[in-house]
Amino acid sequence: MSAVSTPVGPPIAQPLAVRPPVIALAALVVGALAGAARGTPPITVEGMFPAGRSTVTVGPAPAGTGSADAAACATCHAEIAAEWRSSMHAASWTDEVFQAAYAVEPMAFCRNCHAPSHTGAVPRGVAADDGVSCAVCHVRDEHVLASRRSPAAPHPVMAVRAMSGSGFCAGCHQFNFPGDTGRGGAHFETGEPMQDTYAEWLDSAAAADGVACQGCHMPMVDGPRGRHRSHRFPGGRDLSLLRSAVEVTATARAVGDRTVVTFTLTPRTLGHSFPTGDLFRRVEVTAAWDSDPASTVRVGLAREFANVPARAPHGGITFVRRQSADTRLAAAGLGAPRVLTLTLPGHPPSGRVRWSLDHLLMPTPLAASQGVGEPRNRLVVADGTIDPTPGDTTP
């Protein structure tokens, strides 16, 4: 990390306007499957992925597969199945962080997204163990869906070009707050994005350049059967991907009886806001005297929400969650690098400043309340130590 000279300025924390919900997904036709030939309407991404309103309907297994579960797919696609098994898609229901949050708010909306093929009141067995399984994306109406045809496949294959585009990912990664919270409160949809990743991508330079979600989250890899798109789906818990997303530089300068630490955050391979996804995600920039950890100061980059009164559809007033601010780093192509400043007291004689940029799944107090420890909650994306440069130290 090289130091650069950057003007000292206040953190940027202006509220951003709430983007209206993305509604174009309903028109994204992914293929006229076998059912369409019998007079049923074509399947849309919105129909394939109902954004938590219901479970995902996979339909009968394709002929020649015997089953639509991941174990059956692995008999021929062992390498891809192993990649998927190591991914957060496979652990979407069993992940301890999700389970801690689900214990607080056990909503059908959550079950339908994190165990989308479950059929009972509580996900069990294969539906729980497989989470977002192979079939959730690749099986509908007795066909295996793929981005291109494969005449040699031992089962019916339907070519779905939309699978190679970001719109396909939006079926699960762009949705509003649910109408039913499960614990009282609002019982109607507010149109407020709960996850806004696809809409963020639409505004990015990546979208303008034709770089889809798959470019970063399903990169091409070599395998025994040739090159293929990885099904490991690296994301916010993948350190190498996080480090490729942003470049950080830090400088420190004595100013009066304080030391001002200046950070410059430059988006690199970043096709959406940083962080993105779950509403509790945040990035923290911290600074402290190396000899005194108790001197730590920090600033968070996150979406902020407030409960505001609203009139319910059937009369009366209820409180609904609205975004009040967005201080995250914007996607590449959406403005100048971000400059943040933190101020430390004093000038220790041999003081060095220790700094870091960390990615958090949720704010530390919330993680502690749900039993999620710091090693799991926090990833250090970049860190280092710097010697402050002399400045005006007159009182």
N, C-alpha and C positions, 0 to 999 in steps of 0.2 A: 504494500500500500504506500504510494508516494504521497508526500505532503505537497499541498498546493496553497498558494496565497489566495484567500477568498475573503471578500468583505464580510464583516460581522453583521448579522441581521437577525431579527427575531424569527422563531419558528413559524412556519406557515400553518395556520389552523383555522382558515375561514371555512364556514359551512358551505357545502356544495349543494346545488339544487338536486332534489330527488329525481332520478330518471324515471319516466313512465315505464310500466312493465312492457317487456318484449312480447308481442303477440303474434309475430310473423311465423312462429313455429308451426301453427296449425296448418299453414299452407304448404309446408315442406313435405312433399310426397316422397316416400322412400321406396316405393315399388308397388306394383299391382301384383300381389302374391296370388297363390293358387285360389284363395277365397274370392278374389276379385273376379276371376273367371266365372265364378258361380253367381255373380251379380252383387256381391258385397262391395262396399265402397273401398277405394284404395286406402292403404294404411299410412298415417302421418306420424311424424316424430311425436307430436303431442299425444296421439293415440297409443304409440308404443310405450311412452314414458309419461304417465299421468301426473307427475310432479307431486306424488304423495297422496293424491286424492283417492287412489285405490292401489291395489297391488298390480304387478305387471302380469299380463296374460300371455303366456308363452305358447300354449296350445299343445297338441300332441307332438311327440318326438318325431323327427324326420325318419322316414323309412331307412333301415340299414344301420341305425344308431342304437336302437334298443332302449335308449334313455336319453333325457335331455340334461342330466346332471353333469357336473364337471368331471367326475371320474370316468364317465363314458367318453367324453371328449378327449381325455388324456390318453386313451388307448392308441389314438392316431396322432395326437398333437401334444406329445409329452413335453416338449420343450416350452411351447407357449403356455401350456397348463401350469408348468412349474413357475414360469414368470408371473402368471396371474396369481398363483397361490401365495407368492411373496408380497403381493400388492395390498393396498388398503381397500381395493374393491372386494377382495376375498374376505378381508377382516372387517367389513363394514358393519356387521352386526356384533361380532364377538369382541371388537376393540374395547379395551378397558376404559378409555377416555369417553367413547360414545356411551358405553353402558353407565358410566357415572352420571352423565348428563341425562340419559333416559330415565334413570331411577328418580330424578327430580321431576321430570315432566314426561310421563309415559304416554305419549300421544300416538294414535293410529297413524298419523302423518309420518312420524319418525319410523315406525315399523314398516310402512309401505315403501319407504325409500331405502332403508338399510337392510331389509330382508325382503326384497320386492317380490319374491316368488312364494312367500309363505301363504298358507291357506287357513290356519287356525287363529285362535285369539292371540296366541303368543308364538313367535317363530321357534321352531324346534327342528332337530334333525338336519337334513341336508339344506333346507331353506336357511337355517341359522348358520351352519358351518360354511356354506358357499357364499353367503352375502350377495353381492352383485356378481352373479355367476356368469359363465360363458353364455348360457341360454338367454339371460336377461337382454343381452345385446344381439345375440346371433341366431336365435330361434324364434320363428313365428309361423304358425299355420302349416306345420309339417315341412318347413324349409329351413335350411341353414342360410343365414344372410351373410354375405361377404361383399367387399368393395368391388370384386370382379368375379366373373364366372370361372368355374373350374370343371371342365368336362370330365376330368379323371376322378372326381370325387365320388365316393361310394354312397352318397346320399343326395337328395335334391338340394340344389344351391340356387339361391336367388341373388342376382347382382344388384346391389344397392349402392349407387354412387355416393349417396349422401353420407355413408359411413366414413368417408375420408374427409369430411368437412366439419367445421366447428359446430354447425347447427345440430349435428347428431349428439354432441356432448351437451348441448344446451338443454336437451330433454331432461337431464338430471341436475345440471349445474346452473340453472337459471329459474328461480321460482320466488313467489311472494310468500309473506307470512301466512300461515294457515288461518282459516276462519275459526277453527275450534282449538283453543289452547289446551283443553283437557283438564284445566284446573280453574275454571271460572274465567272471568275476563271476557275479551272480545269473542263473539261467535259469528263474525262475518269477516270476509276478506277486505283488507284495506287498500290493496294495490301497492303495498310497500315491498320492494325487493328484499327478501331474506338472504338470498345469494344472488349476486349480480354479475357473476364472472363473464358470462357470454356477452352481456351488454357492454361491459368494460372492454372486452376484446374487440367488439365492433367499432369502438372509438380509436383503437390503437393503430400504430404504424404497422404492426404485424398483419392486421386485417387488410390494410391498404396494400401491403406487399404480397398478399395471398398466402401468408404463413398461418396455417390452421392450428388448432389446439394440438392435433396429433404431431405436429412438427417438433414440439418440445416434450410432450407427455407420452408419445408413442414413437420414439425415434427409431430409425432403421438400425437393426443389429444383424450380425452374422451368426448363423447357426448351422448345424449339421445338414439341414435340408435347404440351405440357402439363406438369403437375406429376407427378413420379415420385420414388421413393426413390433417393437417390444410391447408386451402386455404386463409389464411391471408397473406402469402408470405412476412414475415418480411425481411427487407433488410437494406439499408444504412440510412433509416430514423427511424429505430427501435433501441432505446437506449439500451435495454437489449441485443440484438444480437450484437451490436457494442462492448458492454462491455465484452461480452464473447469471443470476437475475439482476444483481446490483453491484456497482463498484462504490467503495467507501474510501474517502480520504479524511484525515483528521489533522488539525493543527491546534496548538495551544499558545497563548500569549498572555503575559502579565499585564494587567490593566488596573492601576491603583492597588487596592488591597485585595484584589481578586485575580483569578486566572480564568480567562475565557477560552473555552474549547469549541472550535468550529468544525462541523462535519459537513461534507458535501456528498450527497447521495445521487449517483447517476444511474438511471436504468440502463441495463444492457439487453440481454435476451429476455425481455419482460413484455408479455402480450396482454397484461391486465394489471390492475392495481396490485400493489405490494404492501401488505398481504392481501389475499383474496379468499373467497370461499365463506366459511362459517362466520357468522356475525361477530363472534368473540375473538377471532384472530387479531393479533396485534404484533407490531414490531417495536422493540424498545432500543433506544440509543442511550448508553450509560457512560458516565465518566467518573473517576475517583482518583484521589492520590494513591499511588501504588503502596505507600506505607500506611494508609488509613482507609480500609474498606468502608468504614462507617461514614466516610465523606461522600459516598456515592450519590450522584444526582442523575436523573433520567428524564427522558421525554418519550411518550408513546405515540405511535402512528397507528390509527385505527378508525373504524366507523364508530360513531357515538350515537346512542339512542336515548329517547326520553318518552315517558308515558304521558300522552296528552289526551284531554277529554275530547270525545267525539259523540255525535248522536247515533244511537243504534238504529238499525233499519226498522225496528218495531216500536220505537219510542224510547225515551229515557236517555241518559248519558252514561257512557262507559269510557274506559281508558284504553287507548290503543298505542302500540309502539310505533314511533316515527323516528327516522334518522334526523339527528340535529346537527351533525358535523361529520366531515370525512377528511382526516388529516393524513391519509396514506400516500405513499409514493405512487404517482400516476404511471401508466404504461409508457413505454418508450414512444417518443414522437408526440407527446402531449405537453410539451413545455420544457423549460430549462431545468437543470439539476436542482434538487432541493438543498437548501442550506439551513442547518439547524445549529443553535448555539446552546451550550450548557456552561454554567458559571460555578467554579469551585472557590471556596474561601482561601485566602492566604497565599503564601509562597514558601513552602517548606524548603530549607536550605539545599537538600539533595532530592527535591521532589520530582518525580516522574508521574505523568498522568497515564493511568490505565483506562482504556476505553473498549467498548464492544457494541456490536449491533446484533441483537438477538431476535429470533422468531419465536413467538409464543402461541400456543394453541388457544389460550384464554388468559385473562388477567390473573396474576398470581393469587390474589385473595379468593377469586372464584375457583381456581384450581385446588387450592388448599381446602376449601369448603366441600369439594367433591372427592377429596382423597387422591388427587393427581399430583404426584411429586414433581419438583422442579426438573429433575433429570429427564422426565418424560415430557413435561410441559414446555421446556425451553431448549432451543438449539442456538448455539453461538455461530452466527453466519460469518462474522468478521470481528477481529479484535487486535489489539496491539498496545504498545506503550510509546509515549512521545515525551521529549524534553521541551518544556515551554520556552519560547524565545523571550528575551528581555523586552520590556516595554516601559511605559510610564508607570512607575511604582510610587509616585508621590501621593500622599493621602489626599 
